Structure formats: structure tokens, C-alpha cells
Amino acid sequence: MLFVDEGNVRMSVPTQSGREFAVRVSDHGQPPVRDGDVSERVISVLFETGIEEWRRGWRRTAGTLPDREAIVSASDLTRGAGTATQVVPDRQLAYTVLGAPVDVDRILDAIASHLVDVRDLELTVIIDDIEPLVAEHGRDAATAFIDGLRAQLGDCHGNVVVGCSFAESTASSVASLFDPVDDVEWIDHSVAAVLDGLRRDDPTTFGYVRRHWAEARDGIELCERNYPQAKQVHATLSDPETTPRTLGAALSGLVTLGVVDTWSETVGPTRYDLTAYRPARLWAVGATLAAAPGANGGGGSDID
């Protein structure tokens, strides 16, 4: 495995995806999307990287080139006036450069043209990196792209690896696009260092956050009060696993993690300032916890 040091947090990149659809996220730049064994056939969809740079990167990251690769370039580094497909037989390479403007249907059509002869081959589809699509066309376009790609692949043997930079301007859209538990395989986010500190300094509260962050999220988002007590947040939940006390402990941990704040103008029980709620940061907390070794078989940040 490849280990990336971020302060005192070690991030491990799994050598083989355990999911058919795996999202890899980083707020430190583009996440790694090709490591370990290389499939017989790879379709690479590029929103950020140019074709030549991408091809050079294979030996640096995976140690070898795929036997056969098709590239769909939607990067603004390569956009021309029209769409063009080229085949390089001796390099076992075909690539399609999309002309401007690029839209989701044209991207999916280009992918479909490269799927014709891969039904009986081991296939990996790599998306590098989807954040520019979100930034340029919005969440709905990204959702349409992901849904269309799932439908296109159908019964193909293989998996999809989606790289996603977690940029501040698009973090909320990304958080609403992917489920932090079911979709995210690997995440490298600065919140991991704060989680590691919470685990070290207050392991009890860390444990409440780890077990109840999703229920705390639901309570926060259902609560119509700006400055509720924990029991008022808890009252919004229809079938909670938590009690007001345990939910309050999880909320306290989320304050430490910078997800919500406390309202200082009170002398009674703690009130939480939900006007300061940062849903994208809570998404990153949940994804980091879910991707930790031993959590749902994940292989992300080593905080547990």
C-alpha cells in the first residue's frame, strides 16, 4: 500500500477496490485513482488532466500501462472545435477529444462508443476528476452523468473509480452527490487530523461521534430551532438509537470538529448554534469514519 503522511495521520490507499463503484476524495488536490492491479481494459474519463500527462502517469502510479485503454477527454486542456476520435494501434490506445461545449450526453455517448467491445473483458472505468464537472455544470449534471454511467455499464465485469477533489466552492454539491458511507472508498481530508486529536484527547466523546454522527446529522437537519438544546434536537428524531444525553455527547464532539458551534448567551444547558452548521464538513467526518480500517471494510484514513 501507498502511505501518505498528513501530520500524524496516515492515509492508506487500497491496492484493489472492494466496491464496484468507489469514490475517492481529497481536499489536498486530486486523489489517487489508479493503483494496484491494472484491468485488461481501462476507460479513462478526464475532466482535469490532459491526455499525454495522464498516459505518462501510468508508469509512475501503477508501474505499467493497461493492455488496452480508451480515453475520453472532457478536459479544457484538450477541447477543440469538434469531437474527434483517434486510434493508436501499436499503443493499444483509443482516445476521444470532446469539442466545446461539453455536456453530459456527449460524454456518455463517447463512453458508449468505447464500450462496444469490452463485454467479456475485465473493465475499470476511471473518472479523473469529477469536481470540474460539478463546478462547471452543477450537481444535477454530475448526477445525470453518474446515473447514466451506471446504466451504460449494466452487466459489464469490472468497477468504477471516481476521483473527486473536495474543493471549498463545490464541497456542498459533492456531499449531496455521494453517500459518505456507501459510496466513498477512500478519503484524504484535513478533518482526519482533528478526529485523531479528538480520539486521543477525549476517546469517550470520539466514540459517541463515531457511533452517532449520522443520527446527529439527521437531528440537526430536522430541527427548526436555531439554538436548540440536545433534547430539542433529539425530539425531532422519529426512532432514535440515541438518548438526549448520548446525542448531546455526539453534538459536543461535532463542536470540537468544527461542524456546529455552541451559543454562548446562556447560563443553562448547552445550546447549539445550528446557524453555524457545516454540512459538507459533517459529510467529510462521516466519510472519514466510514472509510477507516475496520469500518465497513474500508481502507481510508487510519484513525480507528
ABEGO torsion letter per residue (X at the ends): XBBBBBEABBBBBBABBABABBBBBBAAEBBBABBEBBBABBBBBBAABBAAAAAAAAAAAAGBBBABBBBBBABAAABBABBBBBBBAAAGBBBBBBBOBBBAAAAAAAAAAAAAAAAABBBBBBBOBAAAAAAAAEAAAAAAAAAAAAAAAEABBEBBBBBBBBBAAAAAAAAAABBAAAABABBBBAAAAAAAAAAAABAAAAAAAAAAAAAAAAAAAABABABBBAAAAAAABABBABBAAAAAAAAAAAAAAGABBBBABBABBBBBBAAABBAAAAAAAAAAAAABBGBGGBABBBAX
